[in-house]
Amino acid sequence: MASRRYTPYNFTEDPAQEKAVTKNLTHIEKQNAGTFGKFKFNAKKKSKEEKRAYEEKRMRTPDKRFGGLTEEDVKKLVLPDHLATNLDILFIGINPGLMSAYKGHHYCGANNHFWPLLYDSGLIGEPLTYTEDRKCLDYGIGLTNIVARTTRSAAELSREEIKAGVVSCMNMINDLKPLVVCFNGKGIYEIFSDQKKCNIGRQQNIGNTAVYVMPSTSGLVAQYPRKQDKLVFFEQLKALRDEQKTNGKGESSALL
């Protein structure tokens, strides 16, 4: 089949058509210039009052993700801890997110690898989902957060809240005496211990409780985006738990 070639229209042979097209292009350029000027090139920054008004309106708007509840409503919900004395492992997060508070379960994000990794590492004997989070207690595993208040982002927490939460967590650890405390996220432990930087892995004991820090189980962590990238840390946590069970609780080396 012969190839087809298209010859550009020669405006010089049709001055009327050239004038019409030029007029139309000019009109489009003016429209685009106005659009780009509004949204890109000459975008005006919203004032603090405008941002505050927008935020308040958004928080009071029913959200389909939350069954028609507003974000303001969801922030009032409380995510229950799952705790017991003499736990094998106590997992500690920073604070409940909106979806966890709405669903009433820990680590319920679609991209969170927490639940499959518990099973893949051998820490639990059956696959569980976030809806079965309370069953963790059957395997000696507890779930809590430094701060109980629900927020869209941890950045919304005040320093006073975090300090009070750290004290509360320390009291909880001393009362419950778990074999191991695991911080789900390096940044969470840095907040807890008031360190600017820490490494993944074993940390200084809190009393007789071993302390372990792992990367966040969220799938949004750039360095460890896949489930298999994090499995080694759960396996190390299991080994630490088994060591604590076999040898008894470690010698006291209080962190705070």
SETORZA-21999 format. One record per atom (N, C-alpha, C, O): x, y, z; residue in one letter. Coordinates in steps of 0.2 Angstrom, whole numbers, padded with zeros to 4 digits, always signed. Example, Ala and Ser with C-alpha at 12.3 -4.5 7.8 and 13.67 -1.06 7.14 Angstrom:
<sites>
+0066-0028+0039A+0062-0022+0039A+0066-0016+0039A+0071-0017+0042A+0064-0011+0035S+0068-0005+0036S+0064+0000+0039S+0067+0006+0040S
</sites>
This chain:
<sites>
+0004-0006+0000M+0000+0000+0000M+0004+0006+0000M+0009+0007+0004M+0003+0011-0005A+0007+0017-0005A+0006+0021+0001A+0001+0022+0004A+0012+0024+0003S+0011+0029+0009S+0008+0035+0007S+0009+0037+0001S+0004+0038+0012R+0001+0044+0010R+0005+0050+0013R+0007+0050+0019R+0005+0055+0009R+0009+0062+0012R+0004+0067+0012R+0000+0068+0007R+0004+0071+0017Y+0000+0077+0018Y+0003+0083+0016Y+0009+0085+0019Y+0001+0087+0012T+0004+0094+0010T+0001+0099+0014T-0005+0100+0015T+0005+0103+0018P+0002+0108+0022P-0002+0113+0018P-0001+0114+0012P-0007+0116+0021Y-0012+0121+0017Y-0008+0127+0016Y-0005+0130+0020Y-0008+0129+0010N-0005+0135+0008N-0009+0141+0009N-0014+0143+0004N-0008+0145+0014F-0013+0151+0015F-0012+0157+0010F-0017+0160+0009F-0006+0157+0007T-0005+0162+0002T-0010+0162-0004T-0011+0167-0007T-0012+0156-0005E-0017+0155-0010E-0024+0156-0008E-0029+0157-0012E-0025+0157-0002D-0032+0159+0001D-0032+0164+0007D-0032+0162+0012D-0031+0170+0005P-0030+0176+0010P-0036+0176+0015P-0035+0177+0021P-0042+0174+0013A-0048+0174+0018A-0047+0169+0023A-0049+0170+0029A-0045+0163+0021Q-0044+0158+0026Q-0039+0159+0030Q-0039+0158+0036Q-0033+0162+0028E-0027+0164+0032E-0030+0169+0038E-0028+0168+0043E-0034+0174+0036K-0036+0179+0041K-0041+0175+0046K-0040+0177+0052K-0045+0171+0044A-0049+0167+0049A-0046+0163+0054A-0047+0163+0060A-0041+0159+0051V-0037+0155+0055V-0033+0159+0060V-0032+0158+0066V-0030+0165+0058T-0025+0169+0062T-0030+0172+0068T-0027+0173+0073T-0036+0174+0066K-0040+0177+0071K-0042+0172+0076K-0042+0174+0082K-0043+0166+0074N-0045+0160+0079N-0039+0159+0083N-0040+0158+0089N-0033+0158+0081L-0027+0157+0085L-0026+0162+0090L-0024+0161+0095L-0027+0169+0088T-0026+0174+0092T-0031+0174+0098T-0029+0175+0104T-0037+0172+0097H-0042+0171+0102H-0040+0166+0107H-0041+0166+0113H-0037+0160+0104I-0035+0154+0108I-0029+0156+0113I-0029+0155+0119I-0025+0160+0110E-0019+0162+0113E-0021+0167+0119E-0018+0166+0125E-0026+0171+0118K-0028+0176+0123K-0031+0172+0129K-0030+0173+0135K-0035+0167+0127Q-0038+0163+0132Q-0033+0159+0136Q-0033+0159+0143Q-0028+0156+0133N-0023+0152+0136N-0019+0157+0141N-0017+0155+0146N-0017+0163+0138A-0013+0168+0142A-0017+0169+0148A-0014+0170+0154A-0023+0170+0148G-0027+0172+0154G-0027+0166+0159G-0027+0167+0165G-0028+0160+0156T-0028+0154+0160T-0021+0153+0164T-0021+0152+0170T-0016+0153+0160F-0009+0152+0163F-0008+0158+0168F-0004+0157+0173F-0010+0164+0166G-0009+0169+0170G-0012+0168+0177G-0009+0170+0182G-0018+0165+0177K-0022+0164+0183K-0019+0159+0187K-0018+0159+0193K-0017+0153+0184F-0015+0147+0188F-0008+0146+0188F-0005+0142+0192F-0004+0149+0183K+0003+0147+0183K+0008+0153+0184K+0012+0153+0189K+0008+0157+0179F+0013+0162+0179F+0012+0168+0184F+0017+0170+0188F+0006+0170+0185N+0005+0175+0190N+0000+0173+0195N-0004+0177+0198N+0001+0167+0198A-0003+0164+0203A-0002+0168+0209A+0004+0169+0212A-0008+0170+0212K-0007+0174+0219K-0007+0169+0224K-0012+0164+0224K-0003+0170+0229K-0003+0165+0235K-0009+0167+0239K-0011+0173+0240K-0012+0162+0242K-0018+0163+0246K-0016+0166+0253K-0011+0164+0256K-0020+0170+0256S-0018+0173+0262S-0019+0168+0267S-0023+0163+0266S-0017+0169+0273K-0018+0164+0279K-0025+0164+0280K-0028+0158+0282K-0029+0169+0280E-0036+0169+0281E-0040+0165+0276E-0044+0161+0278E-0038+0165+0269E-0041+0161+0264E-0039+0154+0265E-0043+0149+0264E-0033+0152+0267K-0031+0145+0268K-0035+0142+0274K-0037+0137+0274K-0036+0147+0280R-0039+0144+0285R-0047+0143+0284R-0050+0138+0286R-0050+0147+0280A-0057+0147+0278A-0057+0140+0273A-0062+0137+0274A-0053+0139+0269Y-0053+0133+0265Y-0052+0127+0269Y-0056+0122+0268Y-0048+0127+0274E-0047+0121+0278E-0053+0120+0282E-0055+0114+0283E-0056+0125+0285E-0062+0124+0289E-0068+0121+0285E-0071+0117+0287E-0068+0124+0279K-0074+0121+0274K-0072+0114+0272K-0077+0110+0272K-0066+0112+0271R-0065+0105+0269R-0066+0101+0275R-0069+0095+0274R-0064+0103+0281M-0065+0098+0287M-0072+0097+0288M-0074+0092+0291M-0077+0102+0286R-0084+0101+0288R-0088+0098+0282R-0094+0098+0282R-0084+0096+0276T-0088+0093+0271T-0088+0086+0271T-0083+0083+0272T-0094+0083+0270P-0094+0076+0271P-0090+0072+0266P-0089+0074+0260P-0086+0067+0268D-0082+0063+0264D-0084+0056+0263D-0085+0053+0267D-0084+0054+0256K-0086+0048+0255K-0082+0042+0257K-0084+0037+0259K-0075+0044+0258R-0071+0039+0261R-0073+0037+0268R-0071+0031+0270R-0076+0042+0272F-0078+0040+0279F-0085+0039+0279F-0088+0041+0285F-0088+0037+0274G-0095+0035+0275G-0100+0041+0276G-0105+0041+0279G-0098+0047+0273G-0101+0053+0274G-0100+0057+0280G-0102+0063+0281G-0095+0055+0284L-0093+0059+0290L-0088+0064+0287L-0085+0063+0282L-0088+0069+0291T-0083+0075+0289T-0076+0073+0293T-0076+0069+0297T-0071+0076+0290E-0065+0075+0293E-0065+0077+0301E-0061+0074+0305E-0069+0082+0302E-0069+0085+0309E-0072+0079+0313E-0070+0079+0319E-0077+0076+0311D-0080+0070+0314D-0075+0065+0316D-0075+0062+0321D-0072+0063+0311V-0067+0057+0311V-0061+0059+0316V-0059+0054+0320V-0059+0065+0317K-0054+0067+0321K-0056+0066+0329K-0052+0066+0333K-0063+0066+0330K-0065+0065+0336K-0065+0057+0338K-0066+0056+0344K-0064+0053+0334L-0064+0046+0335L-0058+0043+0338L-0053+0046+0337L-0058+0038+0343V-0053+0036+0346V-0051+0029+0344V-0055+0024+0344V-0045+0028+0342L-0043+0021+0340L-0041+0017+0347L-0036+0019+0350L-0044+0011+0348P-0042+0008+0354P-0035+0005+0354P-0033+0002+0349P-0032+0005+0360D-0025+0001+0360D-0027-0006+0362D-0033-0008+0364D-0023-0011+0360H-0023-0018+0362H-0017-0020+0366H-0012-0021+0364H-0018-0020+0373L-0013-0021+0378L-0014-0026+0383L-0020-0028+0384L-0009-0029+0386A-0009-0034+0391A-0003-0034+0394A+0002-0031+0392A-0002-0037+0400T+0004-0037+0404T+0008-0043+0401T+0006-0047+0398T+0015-0042+0402N+0020-0047+0400N+0019-0049+0393N+0019-0055+0391N+0018-0044+0388L+0018-0045+0381L+0025-0048+0379L+0030-0046+0382L+0025-0051+0373D+0031-0053+0370D+0034-0047+0366D+0039-0045+0367D+0029-0043+0362I+0031-0037+0358I+0026-0032+0359I+0020-0034+0359I+0028-0026+0360L+0023-0020+0360L+0025-0016+0354L+0030-0013+0354L+0021-0015+0349F+0022-0011+0344F+0020-0004+0345F+0014-0003+0348F+0024+0001+0344I+0022+0008+0345I+0022+0012+0339I+0027+0012+0335I+0017+0016+0337G+0016+0020+0332G+0016+0027+0334G+0017+0028+0340G+0015+0032+0330I+0016+0039+0332I+0009+0041+0335I+0008+0044+0340I+0003+0041+0330N-0003+0042+0332N-0008+0040+0327N-0006+0039+0321N-0015+0039+0328P-0019+0036+0323P-0020+0041+0317P-0021+0047+0318P-0020+0038+0311G-0022+0042+0305G-0030+0042+0305G-0033+0039+0308G-0032+0046+0300L-0039+0047+0299L-0043+0040+0297L-0048+0038+0300L-0040+0036+0293M-0043+0030+0290M-0043+0025+0296M-0048+0021+0297M-0037+0024+0300S-0037+0020+0305S-0042+0021+0311S-0046+0017+0313S-0043+0028+0312A-0048+0030+0317A-0055+0028+0315A-0059+0026+0318A-0056+0030+0308Y-0063+0029+0305Y-0065+0021+0305Y-0070+0019+0307Y-0060+0017+0304K-0061+0010+0303K-0061+0006+0310K-0063+0001+0311K-0057+0010+0315G-0056+0007+0322G-0051+0002+0322G-0052-0003+0327G-0047+0002+0317H-0041-0004+0317H-0035-0001+0316H-0034+0004+0312H-0029-0004+0318H-0023-0002+0317H-0020-0004+0310H-0022-0010+0308H-0016+0000+0307Y-0012-0002+0301Y-0017-0004+0296Y-0016-0010+0293Y-0022+0000+0294C-0027-0002+0289C-0026+0001+0283C-0030+0000+0278C-0021+0004+0282G-0019+0007+0275G-0019+0002+0270G-0016-0003+0271G-0021+0003+0264A-0021-0002+0258A-0013-0003+0257A-0012-0009+0254A-0009+0001+0257N-0002+0000+0256N+0002-0002+0262N+0009-0002+0261N-0001-0003+0267N+0003-0005+0273N+0005-0012+0274N+0000-0016+0273N+0011-0014+0275H+0013-0021+0275H+0013-0024+0281H+0016-0030+0282H+0011-0021+0287F+0011-0023+0293F+0009-0030+0294F+0012-0035+0297F+0002-0031+0292W-0001-0038+0293W+0002-0044+0290W+0003-0049+0293W+0003-0043+0283P+0006-0049+0280P+0013-0050+0282P+0016-0056+0282P+0017-0045+0285L+0024-0046+0287L+0024-0050+0294L+0028-0054+0295L+0019-0049+0298L+0018-0052+0304L+0018-0060+0303L+0021-0064+0306L+0014-0062+0298Y+0013-0069+0297Y+0019-0072+0293Y+0022-0077+0295Y+0022-0068+0288D+0028-0070+0284D+0034-0071+0288D+0038-0076+0287D+0035-0068+0293S+0041-0068+0298S+0040-0073+0303S+0045-0075+0306S+0034-0076+0304G+0033-0081+0309G+0031-0078+0316G+0031-0082+0321G+0030-0072+0316L+0028-0069+0323L+0021-0071+0325L+0019-0071+0331L+0017-0073+0320I+0010-0075+0321I+0009-0082+0317I+0012-0083+0312I+0005-0086+0320G+0004-0093+0316G-0002-0093+0311G-0003-0098+0309G-0005-0087+0310E-0010-0087+0305E-0011-0081+0302E-0009-0076+0305E-0013-0080+0295P-0013-0074+0292P-0019-0070+0295P-0024-0072+0296P-0018-0063+0297L-0023-0059+0300L-0023-0053+0296L-0018-0051+0292L-0029-0050+0296T-0030-0043+0293T-0031-0038+0298T-0032-0040+0304T-0031-0032+0296Y-0032-0026+0301Y-0039-0027+0305Y-0039-0025+0311Y-0044-0030+0302T-0050-0031+0306T-0050-0036+0311T-0054-0036+0316T-0044-0040+0311E-0043-0044+0317E-0037-0042+0321E-0034-0046+0325E-0036-0036+0322D-0030-0033+0325D-0030-0035+0333D-0025-0036+0336D-0036-0036+0336R-0036-0038+0343R-0034-0045+0344R-0032-0047+0350R-0034-0049+0339K-0031-0056+0340K-0024-0056+0340K-0021-0062+0342K-0020-0051+0339C-0013-0050+0341C-0011-0052+0348C-0006-0055+0349C-0016-0051+0352L-0015-0052+0359L-0014-0060+0360L-0011-0062+0365L-0017-0064+0356D-0017-0071+0357D-0010-0073+0355D-0008-0079+0358D-0006-0069+0352Y+0001-0071+0350Y+0006-0067+0354Y+0012-0066+0353Y+0004-0063+0360G+0008-0059+0364G+0010-0053+0361G+0016-0050+0363G+0006-0050+0356I+0008-0044+0353I+0003-0039+0355I-0003-0040+0354I+0005-0033+0357G+0001-0027+0358G+0002-0021+0353G+0007-0021+0350G-0003-0017+0353L-0003-0011+0348L-0005-0005+0352L-0010-0005+0355L-0001+0000+0351T-0002+0007+0354T+0001+0012+0350T+0005+0011+0345T+0000+0019+0352N+0003+0024+0349N+0006+0029+0354N+0004+0029+0360N+0011+0033+0353I+0013+0038+0357I+0008+0043+0359I+0007+0045+0365I+0004+0046+0354V-0001+0050+0355V-0008+0047+0353V-0008+0044+0348V-0013+0048+0357A-0019+0045+0355A-0024+0049+0351A-0028+0046+0347A-0022+0055+0350R-0027+0060+0346R-0026+0058+0339R-0020+0057+0336R-0032+0058+0335T-0032+0057+0328T-0031+0063+0324T-0033+0068+0326T-0026+0063+0319T-0025+0068+0315T-0024+0066+0308T-0023+0060+0306T-0024+0070+0303R-0023+0069+0296R-0015+0067+0295R-0013+0063+0291R-0011+0071+0299S-0004+0070+0298S-0001+0071+0305S-0004+0075+0309S+0004+0068+0306A+0008+0068+0313A+0010+0076+0314A+0012+0078+0319A+0011+0079+0308A+0014+0086+0309A+0009+0091+0313A+0011+0096+0315A+0002+0088+0313E-0003+0092+0317E-0002+0092+0325E-0005+0095+0328E+0002+0087+0327L+0003+0086+0334L+0008+0091+0337L+0013+0093+0334L+0006+0094+0343S+0010+0099+0346S+0016+0095+0350S+0016+0090+0352S+0021+0099+0351R+0027+0097+0355R+0024+0095+0362R+0027+0090+0365R+0020+0098+0365E+0017+0097+0372E+0014+0090+0372E+0014+0086+0376E+0010+0089+0366E+0006+0082+0366E+0011+0076+0365E+0010+0071+0369E+0016+0078+0361I+0021+0072+0360I+0025+0071+0367I+0026+0065+0369I+0027+0076+0370K+0031+0075+0377K+0026+0071+0382K+0029+0067+0385K+0020+0073+0382A+0015+0070+0387A+0015+0063+0385A+0014+0058+0389A+0014+0062+0378G+0014+0055+0375G+0020+0050+0377G+0019+0044+0378G+0026+0053+0377V+0032+0050+0378V+0032+0047+0386V+0033+0042+0387V+0030+0052+0390V+0029+0050+0397V+0024+0045+0398V+0025+0040+0402V+0018+0045+0395S+0013+0040+0395S+0016+0033+0393S+0014+0028+0396S+0019+0033+0387C+0022+0027+0384C+0027+0024+0389C+0027+0018+0390C+0031+0028+0392M+0036+0026+0397M+0033+0022+0403M+0035+0017+0405M+0028+0025+0405N+0024+0022+0411N+0021+0016+0409N+0021+0011+0413N+0018+0016+0403M+0015+0010+0400M+0020+0004+0400M+0019-0002+0401M+0026+0005+0397I+0031+0000+0396I+0033-0002+0403I+0034-0008+0404I+0034+0002+0408N+0036+0000+0414N+0031-0004+0418N+0032-0009+0422N+0025-0003+0416D+0019-0006+0420D+0018-0013+0416D+0017-0018+0420D+0018-0013+0410L+0016-0019+0406L+0022-0024+0405L+0021-0030+0405L+0028-0021+0405K+0034-0025+0405K+0035-0030+0399K+0035-0036+0400K+0034-0028+0393P+0035-0032+0387P+0042-0035+0387P+0046-0031+0389P+0043-0040+0383L+0050-0043+0382L+0053-0038+0377L+0059-0036+0378L+0049-0036+0372V+0052-0031+0367V+0047-0026+0365V+0041-0027+0365V+0050-0020+0365V+0046-0014+0362V+0049-0013+0355V+0055-0012+0354V+0044-0012+0350C+0046-0011+0343C+0043-0005+0341C+0037-0004+0341C+0047+0000+0338F+0045+0006+0336F+0044+0006+0328F+0049+0004+0325F+0038+0007+0326N+0036+0006+0319N+0038+0012+0315N+0033+0016+0313N+0044+0013+0314G+0047+0019+0310G+0052+0022+0314G+0052+0024+0320G+0058+0024+0310K+0064+0027+0314K+0062+0034+0317K+0064+0035+0322K+0058+0037+0313G+0056+0044+0315G+0053+0044+0322G+0053+0049+0326G+0048+0039+0323I+0045+0038+0329I+0049+0037+0335I+0048+0040+0340I+0054+0033+0334Y+0059+0032+0340Y+0063+0038+0341Y+0064+0040+0347Y+0065+0042+0336E+0069+0048+0337E+0064+0053+0340E+0067+0057+0345E+0058+0053+0339I+0053+0058+0343I+0053+0055+0350I+0054+0059+0355I+0052+0049+0351F+0052+0046+0358F+0058+0047+0362F+0057+0049+0368F+0064+0046+0359S+0070+0046+0363S+0073+0053+0363S+0078+0054+0366S+0070+0058+0359D+0073+0064+0358D+0080+0064+0355D+0084+0068+0357D+0081+0060+0350Q+0087+0059+0347Q+0086+0062+0340Q+0081+0061+0337Q+0091+0066+0337K+0091+0069+0331K+0091+0063+0325K+0089+0064+0320K+0095+0058+0327K+0096+0053+0322K+0098+0046+0326K+0101+0046+0330K+0094+0041+0323C+0096+0034+0326C+0096+0029+0320C+0094+0031+0314C+0099+0023+0321N+0100+0018+0316N+0094+0013+0317N+0091+0012+0323N+0092+0010+0312I+0088+0004+0312I+0091-0002+0316I+0097-0003+0316I+0087-0005+0320G+0089-0011+0324G+0088-0010+0331G+0084-0006+0334G+0093-0014+0335R+0092-0014+0342R+0095-0007+0345R+0099-0004+0343R+0091-0005+0350Q+0093+0001+0354Q+0094-0001+0361Q+0094-0006+0363Q+0095+0005+0365Q+0097+0004+0372Q+0090+0001+0376Q+0085+0004+0374Q+0091-0003+0380N+0085-0006+0384N+0081-0001+0388N+0084+0005+0390N+0075-0002+0389I+0071+0002+0394I+0070-0003+0400I+0065-0007+0399I+0073-0002+0405G+0073-0007+0410G+0075-0013+0408G+0081-0014+0405G+0071-0018+0409N+0073-0025+0406N+0070-0026+0399N+0070-0032+0397N+0067-0022+0396T+0063-0022+0390T+0068-0021+0384T+0071-0015+0384T+0069-0025+0379A+0073-0024+0373A+0069-0019+0369A+0063-0019+0368A+0073-0015+0365V+0070-0010+0361V+0073-0011+0354V+0079-0012+0353V+0068-0011+0349Y+0070-0012+0342Y+0066-0007+0338Y+0061-0005+0339Y+0070-0004+0333V+0067+0001+0328V+0068-0002+0321V+0073-0005+0319V+0062-0002+0318M+0062-0004+0311M+0059+0001+0306M+0056+0006+0309M+0060+0001+0300P+0057+0006+0295P+0050+0005+0296P+0047+0000+0297P+0046+0011+0294S+0039+0011+0294S+0036+0005+0289S+0039+0004+0284S+0031+0002+0291T+0028-0003+0287T+0024+0000+0281T+0021-0004+0277T+0023+0006+0281S+0020+0010+0276S+0023+0008+0269S+0029+0008+0268S+0019+0007+0264G+0022+0006+0257G+0024+0012+0254G+0027+0012+0248G+0024+0018+0257L+0026+0025+0254L+0033+0026+0256L+0036+0031+0254L+0036+0022+0260V+0043+0023+0262V+0048+0022+0256V+0048+0017+0254V+0051+0027+0254A+0055+0027+0248A+0061+0022+0248A+0062+0018+0243A+0064+0021+0254Q+0070+0016+0254Q+0068+0009+0254Q+0071+0005+0252Q+0062+0008+0257Y+0059+0001+0258Y+0052+0001+0255Y+0047+0000+0259Y+0051+0002+0249P+0044+0002+0246P+0040-0004+0246P+0034-0005+0246P+0044-0010+0245R+0040-0017+0244R+0040-0020+0251R+0044-0020+0255R+0035-0025+0251K+0035-0029+0257K+0041-0033+0258K+0043-0033+0264K+0044-0036+0253Q+0050-0040+0254Q+0056-0036+0257Q+0060-0039+0259Q+0056-0030+0255D+0061-0026+0258D+0061-0025+0265D+0067-0024+0268D+0056-0026+0268K+0055-0025+0276K+0055-0032+0279K+0055-0032+0286K+0054-0037+0276L+0054-0044+0279L+0060-0045+0284L+0059-0048+0289L+0066-0043+0282V+0072-0045+0286V+0071-0042+0293V+0074-0044+0298V+0068-0036+0293F+0067-0032+0300F+0062-0036+0304F+0063-0036+0310F+0057-0039+0301F+0052-0043+0305F+0056-0049+0308F+0054-0052+0313F+0060-0052+0304E+0064-0058+0305E+0069-0057+0311E+0069-0061+0316E+0072-0051+0311Q+0076-0049+0316Q+0073-0048+0323Q+0075-0050+0328Q+0067-0045+0322L+0062-0044+0328L+0060-0050+0331L+0060-0051+0337L+0059-0055+0327K+0057-0062+0329K+0063-0065+0333K+0062-0068+0338K+0069-0064+0330A+0075-0067+0333A+0076-0064+0340A+0078-0067+0345A+0075-0058+0340L+0076-0054+0347L+0071-0056+0352L+0072-0057+0358L+0065-0057+0350R+0059-0060+0354R+0061-0067+0357R+0061-0068+0363R+0063-0071+0352D+0065-0078+0354D+0071-0078+0359D+0071-0082+0364D+0076-0073+0358E+0082-0073+0362E+0080-0071+0369E+0082-0073+0374E+0075-0066+0369Q+0073-0063+0376Q+0069-0069+0380Q+0070-0069+0386Q+0065-0073+0376K+0062-0078+0379K+0066-0084+0382K+0065-0086+0387K+0071-0085+0378T+0076-0090+0380T+0081-0089+0385T+0082-0092+0390T+0083-0083+0385N+0088-0080+0390N+0085-0076+0396N+0089-0075+0400N+0079-0075+0396G+0076-0071+0401G+0077-0064+0399G+0081-0062+0394G+0074-0059+0402K+0074-0052+0400K+0081-0049+0401K+0085-0051+0406K+0083-0045+0397G+0090-0042+0397G+0091-0038+0403G+0087-0036+0407G+0098-0037+0404E+0100-0033+0410E+0097-0026+0410E+0097-0023+0404E+0096-0023+0415S+0093-0016+0415S+0098-0011+0413S+0104-0011+0415S+0095-0007+0408S+0099-0001+0405S+0095+0004+0403S+0094+0005+0397S+0092+0007+0408A+0086+0012+0407A+0088+0018+0402A+0093+0021+0403A+0083+0019+0398L+0084+0024+0393L+0083+0031+0395L+0087+0036+0394L+0078+0032+0399L+0076+0038+0402L+0076+0038+0410L+0074+0043+0413L
</sites>
